[in-house]
């Protein structure tokens, strides 16, 4: 099946679906909260309709996340990183020193 969406967008919709399920919500419940039909919401999760940033913000809010928190989770997925705090104090890890200093 041909799609106009990138692999990155597929990660977006996969993450949204996982977060919806983790929140204990069905597609019908999400659609009700968005004042939409289940059929329309299902098209978001299948990638048939692309979400804009305002729709994404509304959905993440329903899921109990800010758009920033969702973006951080998305970025971790896209880069394969997990949240790291090796300094133990919440600061990001120090950058390695360059050999050419």
WODA-V23240 format. One record per run of one state. SS is the DSSP state (H for helix, E for strand, - for the rest). FROM is the first residue (numbers start at 0). LEN is the number of residues. If there is no record, write none. Layout:
SS,FROM,LEN ; SS,FROM,LEN
This chain:
-,0,6 ; H,6,16 ; -,22,4 ; H,26,7 ; -,33,4 ; H,37,9 ; -,46,6 ; H,52,10 ; -,62,4 ; H,66,13 ; -,79,22
